[in-house]
Amino acid sequence: MTGEVQGLYHKIIIWCATGHPPYLSSDMAKSFSDYLLSFLKSAEGERFLQTLGYVRLGESTGDKLNAKI
């Protein structure tokens, strides 16, 4: 489904901003969020997302978001 990966990024940001465990400070949650988002946007992170069933739509379809098979 188009936009699910973007939704995943959004959920990570929200979790790290508000829903993180109490023993994890806000600064640590922010750092974790930044790291996780950077990883998911990297080539290795994209391969990981593909193992979960996410694929990047072809370049010829324009600048669309990722979709899930």
Phi and psi restraints in degrees (range 20) as a CNS / XPLOR table:
assign (resid 1 and name C) (resid 2 and name N)
       (resid 2 and name CA) (resid 2 and name C) 1.0 -61.2 20.0 2
assign (resid 2 and name N) (resid 2 and name CA)
       (resid 2 and name C) (resid 3 and name N) 1.0 135.0 20.0 2
assign (resid 2 and name C) (resid 3 and name N)
       (resid 3 and name CA) (resid 3 and name C) 1.0 92.1 20.0 2
assign (resid 3 and name N) (resid 3 and name CA)
       (resid 3 and name C) (resid 4 and name N) 1.0 -4.2 20.0 2
assign (resid 3 and name C) (resid 4 and name N)
       (resid 4 and name CA) (resid 4 and name C) 1.0 -67.6 20.0 2
assign (resid 4 and name N) (resid 4 and name CA)
       (resid 4 and name C) (resid 5 and name N) 1.0 -35.4 20.0 2
assign (resid 4 and name C) (resid 5 and name N)
       (resid 5 and name CA) (resid 5 and name C) 1.0 -67.5 20.0 2
assign (resid 5 and name N) (resid 5 and name CA)
       (resid 5 and name C) (resid 6 and name N) 1.0 -42.4 20.0 2
assign (resid 5 and name C) (resid 6 and name N)
       (resid 6 and name CA) (resid 6 and name C) 1.0 -60.4 20.0 2
assign (resid 6 and name N) (resid 6 and name CA)
       (resid 6 and name C) (resid 7 and name N) 1.0 -39.0 20.0 2
assign (resid 6 and name C) (resid 7 and name N)
       (resid 7 and name CA) (resid 7 and name C) 1.0 -63.2 20.0 2
assign (resid 7 and name N) (resid 7 and name CA)
       (resid 7 and name C) (resid 8 and name N) 1.0 -36.4 20.0 2
assign (resid 7 and name C) (resid 8 and name N)
       (resid 8 and name CA) (resid 8 and name C) 1.0 -63.4 20.0 2
assign (resid 8 and name N) (resid 8 and name CA)
       (resid 8 and name C) (resid 9 and name N) 1.0 -44.3 20.0 2
assign (resid 8 and name C) (resid 9 and name N)
       (resid 9 and name CA) (resid 9 and name C) 1.0 -58.8 20.0 2
assign (resid 9 and name N) (resid 9 and name CA)
       (resid 9 and name C) (resid 10 and name N) 1.0 -43.9 20.0 2
assign (resid 9 and name C) (resid 10 and name N)
       (resid 10 and name CA) (resid 10 and name C) 1.0 -62.3 20.0 2
assign (resid 10 and name N) (resid 10 and name CA)
       (resid 10 and name C) (resid 11 and name N) 1.0 -43.0 20.0 2
assign (resid 10 and name C) (resid 11 and name N)
       (resid 11 and name CA) (resid 11 and name C) 1.0 -63.3 20.0 2
assign (resid 11 and name N) (resid 11 and name CA)
       (resid 11 and name C) (resid 12 and name N) 1.0 -39.6 20.0 2
assign (resid 11 and name C) (resid 12 and name N)
       (resid 12 and name CA) (resid 12 and name C) 1.0 -62.1 20.0 2
assign (resid 12 and name N) (resid 12 and name CA)
       (resid 12 and name C) (resid 13 and name N) 1.0 -45.5 20.0 2
assign (resid 12 and name C) (resid 13 and name N)
       (resid 13 and name CA) (resid 13 and name C) 1.0 -61.8 20.0 2
assign (resid 13 and name N) (resid 13 and name CA)
       (resid 13 and name C) (resid 14 and name N) 1.0 -45.2 20.0 2
assign (resid 13 and name C) (resid 14 and name N)
       (resid 14 and name CA) (resid 14 and name C) 1.0 -64.2 20.0 2
assign (resid 14 and name N) (resid 14 and name CA)
       (resid 14 and name C) (resid 15 and name N) 1.0 -44.5 20.0 2
assign (resid 14 and name C) (resid 15 and name N)
       (resid 15 and name CA) (resid 15 and name C) 1.0 -59.4 20.0 2
assign (resid 15 and name N) (resid 15 and name CA)
       (resid 15 and name C) (resid 16 and name N) 1.0 -45.5 20.0 2
assign (resid 15 and name C) (resid 16 and name N)
       (resid 16 and name CA) (resid 16 and name C) 1.0 -69.7 20.0 2
assign (resid 16 and name N) (resid 16 and name CA)
       (resid 16 and name C) (resid 17 and name N) 1.0 -26.5 20.0 2
assign (resid 16 and name C) (resid 17 and name N)
       (resid 17 and name CA) (resid 17 and name C) 1.0 -82.7 20.0 2
assign (resid 17 and name N) (resid 17 and name CA)
       (resid 17 and name C) (resid 18 and name N) 1.0 -35.6 20.0 2
assign (resid 17 and name C) (resid 18 and name N)
       (resid 18 and name CA) (resid 18 and name C) 1.0 -129.5 20.0 2
assign (resid 18 and name N) (resid 18 and name CA)
       (resid 18 and name C) (resid 19 and name N) 1.0 -34.6 20.0 2
assign (resid 18 and name C) (resid 19 and name N)
       (resid 19 and name CA) (resid 19 and name C) 1.0 -102.2 20.0 2
assign (resid 19 and name N) (resid 19 and name CA)
       (resid 19 and name C) (resid 20 and name N) 1.0 12.7 20.0 2
assign (resid 19 and name C) (resid 20 and name N)
       (resid 20 and name CA) (resid 20 and name C) 1.0 -71.7 20.0 2
assign (resid 20 and name N) (resid 20 and name CA)
       (resid 20 and name C) (resid 21 and name N) 1.0 156.3 20.0 2
assign (resid 20 and name C) (resid 21 and name N)
       (resid 21 and name CA) (resid 21 and name C) 1.0 -59.6 20.0 2
assign (resid 21 and name N) (resid 21 and name CA)
       (resid 21 and name C) (resid 22 and name N) 1.0 149.0 20.0 2
assign (resid 21 and name C) (resid 22 and name N)
       (resid 22 and name CA) (resid 22 and name C) 1.0 -62.3 20.0 2
assign (resid 22 and name N) (resid 22 and name CA)
       (resid 22 and name C) (resid 23 and name N) 1.0 -25.4 20.0 2
assign (resid 22 and name C) (resid 23 and name N)
       (resid 23 and name CA) (resid 23 and name C) 1.0 -78.2 20.0 2
assign (resid 23 and name N) (resid 23 and name CA)
       (resid 23 and name C) (resid 24 and name N) 1.0 -7.6 20.0 2
assign (resid 23 and name C) (resid 24 and name N)
       (resid 24 and name CA) (resid 24 and name C) 1.0 -100.8 20.0 2
assign (resid 24 and name N) (resid 24 and name CA)
       (resid 24 and name C) (resid 25 and name N) 1.0 116.3 20.0 2
assign (resid 24 and name C) (resid 25 and name N)
       (resid 25 and name CA) (resid 25 and name C) 1.0 -66.7 20.0 2
assign (resid 25 and name N) (resid 25 and name CA)
       (resid 25 and name C) (resid 26 and name N) 1.0 161.2 20.0 2
assign (resid 25 and name C) (resid 26 and name N)
       (resid 26 and name CA) (resid 26 and name C) 1.0 -60.5 20.0 2
assign (resid 26 and name N) (resid 26 and name CA)
       (resid 26 and name C) (resid 27 and name N) 1.0 -38.4 20.0 2
assign (resid 26 and name C) (resid 27 and name N)
       (resid 27 and name CA) (resid 27 and name C) 1.0 -64.9 20.0 2
assign (resid 27 and name N) (resid 27 and name CA)
       (resid 27 and name C) (resid 28 and name N) 1.0 -42.1 20.0 2
assign (resid 27 and name C) (resid 28 and name N)
       (resid 28 and name CA) (resid 28 and name C) 1.0 -65.5 20.0 2
assign (resid 28 and name N) (resid 28 and name CA)
       (resid 28 and name C) (resid 29 and name N) 1.0 -40.1 20.0 2
assign (resid 28 and name C) (resid 29 and name N)
       (resid 29 and name CA) (resid 29 and name C) 1.0 -64.1 20.0 2
assign (resid 29 and name N) (resid 29 and name CA)
       (resid 29 and name C) (resid 30 and name N) 1.0 -40.6 20.0 2
assign (resid 29 and name C) (resid 30 and name N)
       (resid 30 and name CA) (resid 30 and name C) 1.0 -64.2 20.0 2
assign (resid 30 and name N) (resid 30 and name CA)
       (resid 30 and name C) (resid 31 and name N) 1.0 -43.7 20.0 2
assign (resid 30 and name C) (resid 31 and name N)
       (resid 31 and name CA) (resid 31 and name C) 1.0 -62.9 20.0 2
assign (resid 31 and name N) (resid 31 and name CA)
       (resid 31 and name C) (resid 32 and name N) 1.0 -42.5 20.0 2
assign (resid 31 and name C) (resid 32 and name N)
       (resid 32 and name CA) (resid 32 and name C) 1.0 -62.9 20.0 2
assign (resid 32 and name N) (resid 32 and name CA)
       (resid 32 and name C) (resid 33 and name N) 1.0 -43.3 20.0 2
assign (resid 32 and name C) (resid 33 and name N)
       (resid 33 and name CA) (resid 33 and name C) 1.0 -60.2 20.0 2
assign (resid 33 and name N) (resid 33 and name CA)
       (resid 33 and name C) (resid 34 and name N) 1.0 -47.2 20.0 2
assign (resid 33 and name C) (resid 34 and name N)
       (resid 34 and name CA) (resid 34 and name C) 1.0 -60.8 20.0 2
assign (resid 34 and name N) (resid 34 and name CA)
       (resid 34 and name C) (resid 35 and name N) 1.0 -44.2 20.0 2
assign (resid 34 and name C) (resid 35 and name N)
       (resid 35 and name CA) (resid 35 and name C) 1.0 -63.1 20.0 2
assign (resid 35 and name N) (resid 35 and name CA)
       (resid 35 and name C) (resid 36 and name N) 1.0 -47.6 20.0 2
assign (resid 35 and name C) (resid 36 and name N)
       (resid 36 and name CA) (resid 36 and name C) 1.0 -63.6 20.0 2
assign (resid 36 and name N) (resid 36 and name CA)
       (resid 36 and name C) (resid 37 and name N) 1.0 -42.7 20.0 2
assign (resid 36 and name C) (resid 37 and name N)
       (resid 37 and name CA) (resid 37 and name C) 1.0 -65.4 20.0 2
assign (resid 37 and name N) (resid 37 and name CA)
       (resid 37 and name C) (resid 38 and name N) 1.0 -39.9 20.0 2
assign (resid 37 and name C) (resid 38 and name N)
       (resid 38 and name CA) (resid 38 and name C) 1.0 -62.8 20.0 2
assign (resid 38 and name N) (resid 38 and name CA)
       (resid 38 and name C) (resid 39 and name N) 1.0 -42.1 20.0 2
assign (resid 38 and name C) (resid 39 and name N)
       (resid 39 and name CA) (resid 39 and name C) 1.0 -62.2 20.0 2
assign (resid 39 and name N) (resid 39 and name CA)
       (resid 39 and name C) (resid 40 and name N) 1.0 -47.4 20.0 2
assign (resid 39 and name C) (resid 40 and name N)
       (resid 40 and name CA) (resid 40 and name C) 1.0 -65.4 20.0 2
assign (resid 40 and name N) (resid 40 and name CA)
       (resid 40 and name C) (resid 41 and name N) 1.0 -25.9 20.0 2
assign (resid 40 and name C) (resid 41 and name N)
       (resid 41 and name CA) (resid 41 and name C) 1.0 -86.4 20.0 2
assign (resid 41 and name N) (resid 41 and name CA)
       (resid 41 and name C) (resid 42 and name N) 1.0 -11.0 20.0 2
assign (resid 41 and name C) (resid 42 and name N)
       (resid 42 and name CA) (resid 42 and name C) 1.0 -80.1 20.0 2
assign (resid 42 and name N) (resid 42 and name CA)
       (resid 42 and name C) (resid 43 and name N) 1.0 171.1 20.0 2
assign (resid 42 and name C) (resid 43 and name N)
       (resid 43 and name CA) (resid 43 and name C) 1.0 -62.1 20.0 2
assign (resid 43 and name N) (resid 43 and name CA)
       (resid 43 and name C) (resid 44 and name N) 1.0 -41.9 20.0 2
assign (resid 43 and name C) (resid 44 and name N)
       (resid 44 and name CA) (resid 44 and name C) 1.0 -65.6 20.0 2
assign (resid 44 and name N) (resid 44 and name CA)
       (resid 44 and name C) (resid 45 and name N) 1.0 -39.9 20.0 2
assign (resid 44 and name C) (resid 45 and name N)
       (resid 45 and name CA) (resid 45 and name C) 1.0 -65.2 20.0 2
assign (resid 45 and name N) (resid 45 and name CA)
       (resid 45 and name C) (resid 46 and name N) 1.0 -37.4 20.0 2
assign (resid 45 and name C) (resid 46 and name N)
       (resid 46 and name CA) (resid 46 and name C) 1.0 -64.7 20.0 2
assign (resid 46 and name N) (resid 46 and name CA)
       (resid 46 and name C) (resid 47 and name N) 1.0 -40.1 20.0 2
assign (resid 46 and name C) (resid 47 and name N)
       (resid 47 and name CA) (resid 47 and name C) 1.0 -61.6 20.0 2
assign (resid 47 and name N) (resid 47 and name CA)
       (resid 47 and name C) (resid 48 and name N) 1.0 -40.3 20.0 2
assign (resid 47 and name C) (resid 48 and name N)
       (resid 48 and name CA) (resid 48 and name C) 1.0 -61.9 20.0 2
assign (resid 48 and name N) (resid 48 and name CA)
       (resid 48 and name C) (resid 49 and name N) 1.0 -45.4 20.0 2
assign (resid 48 and name C) (resid 49 and name N)
       (resid 49 and name CA) (resid 49 and name C) 1.0 -62.1 20.0 2
assign (resid 49 and name N) (resid 49 and name CA)
       (resid 49 and name C) (resid 50 and name N) 1.0 -35.3 20.0 2
assign (resid 49 and name C) (resid 50 and name N)
       (resid 50 and name CA) (resid 50 and name C) 1.0 -65.1 20.0 2
assign (resid 50 and name N) (resid 50 and name CA)
       (resid 50 and name C) (resid 51 and name N) 1.0 -35.0 20.0 2
assign (resid 50 and name C) (resid 51 and name N)
       (resid 51 and name CA) (resid 51 and name C) 1.0 -66.5 20.0 2
assign (resid 51 and name N) (resid 51 and name CA)
       (resid 51 and name C) (resid 52 and name N) 1.0 -22.7 20.0 2
assign (resid 51 and name C) (resid 52 and name N)
       (resid 52 and name CA) (resid 52 and name C) 1.0 -87.6 20.0 2
assign (resid 52 and name N) (resid 52 and name CA)
       (resid 52 and name C) (resid 53 and name N) 1.0 -3.1 20.0 2
assign (resid 52 and name C) (resid 53 and name N)
       (resid 53 and name CA) (resid 53 and name C) 1.0 105.5 20.0 2
assign (resid 53 and name N) (resid 53 and name CA)
       (resid 53 and name C) (resid 54 and name N) 1.0 2.1 20.0 2
assign (resid 53 and name C) (resid 54 and name N)
       (resid 54 and name CA) (resid 54 and name C) 1.0 -87.2 20.0 2
assign (resid 54 and name N) (resid 54 and name CA)
       (resid 54 and name C) (resid 55 and name N) 1.0 140.7 20.0 2
assign (resid 54 and name C) (resid 55 and name N)
       (resid 55 and name CA) (resid 55 and name C) 1.0 -133.6 20.0 2
assign (resid 55 and name N) (resid 55 and name CA)
       (resid 55 and name C) (resid 56 and name N) 1.0 149.8 20.0 2
assign (resid 55 and name C) (resid 56 and name N)
       (resid 56 and name CA) (resid 56 and name C) 1.0 -86.5 20.0 2
assign (resid 56 and name N) (resid 56 and name CA)
       (resid 56 and name C) (resid 57 and name N) 1.0 132.5 20.0 2
assign (resid 56 and name C) (resid 57 and name N)
       (resid 57 and name CA) (resid 57 and name C) 1.0 -68.0 20.0 2
assign (resid 57 and name N) (resid 57 and name CA)
       (resid 57 and name C) (resid 58 and name N) 1.0 152.6 20.0 2
assign (resid 57 and name C) (resid 58 and name N)
       (resid 58 and name CA) (resid 58 and name C) 1.0 -60.7 20.0 2
assign (resid 58 and name N) (resid 58 and name CA)
       (resid 58 and name C) (resid 59 and name N) 1.0 151.8 20.0 2
assign (resid 58 and name C) (resid 59 and name N)
       (resid 59 and name CA) (resid 59 and name C) 1.0 -60.5 20.0 2
assign (resid 59 and name N) (resid 59 and name CA)
       (resid 59 and name C) (resid 60 and name N) 1.0 -30.8 20.0 2
assign (resid 59 and name C) (resid 60 and name N)
       (resid 60 and name CA) (resid 60 and name C) 1.0 -69.7 20.0 2
assign (resid 60 and name N) (resid 60 and name CA)
       (resid 60 and name C) (resid 61 and name N) 1.0 -16.1 20.0 2
assign (resid 60 and name C) (resid 61 and name N)
       (resid 61 and name CA) (resid 61 and name C) 1.0 -86.1 20.0 2
assign (resid 61 and name N) (resid 61 and name CA)
       (resid 61 and name C) (resid 62 and name N) 1.0 4.5 20.0 2
assign (resid 61 and name C) (resid 62 and name N)
       (resid 62 and name CA) (resid 62 and name C) 1.0 96.4 20.0 2
assign (resid 62 and name N) (resid 62 and name CA)
       (resid 62 and name C) (resid 63 and name N) 1.0 -164.2 20.0 2
assign (resid 62 and name C) (resid 63 and name N)
       (resid 63 and name CA) (resid 63 and name C) 1.0 -94.4 20.0 2
assign (resid 63 and name N) (resid 63 and name CA)
       (resid 63 and name C) (resid 64 and name N) 1.0 63.0 20.0 2
assign (resid 63 and name C) (resid 64 and name N)
       (resid 64 and name CA) (resid 64 and name C) 1.0 -90.7 20.0 2
assign (resid 64 and name N) (resid 64 and name CA)
       (resid 64 and name C) (resid 65 and name N) 1.0 161.9 20.0 2
assign (resid 64 and name C) (resid 65 and name N)
       (resid 65 and name CA) (resid 65 and name C) 1.0 -78.2 20.0 2
assign (resid 65 and name N) (resid 65 and name CA)
       (resid 65 and name C) (resid 66 and name N) 1.0 176.1 20.0 2
assign (resid 65 and name C) (resid 66 and name N)
       (resid 66 and name CA) (resid 66 and name C) 1.0 -69.2 20.0 2
assign (resid 66 and name N) (resid 66 and name CA)
       (resid 66 and name C) (resid 67 and name N) 1.0 160.3 20.0 2
assign (resid 66 and name C) (resid 67 and name N)
       (resid 67 and name CA) (resid 67 and name C) 1.0 -133.7 20.0 2
assign (resid 67 and name N) (resid 67 and name CA)
       (resid 67 and name C) (resid 68 and name N) 1.0 157.2 20.0 2
assign (resid 67 and name C) (resid 68 and name N)
       (resid 68 and name CA) (resid 68 and name C) 1.0 -105.2 20.0 2
assign (resid 68 and name N) (resid 68 and name CA)
       (resid 68 and name C) (resid 69 and name N) 1.0 136.9 20.0 2
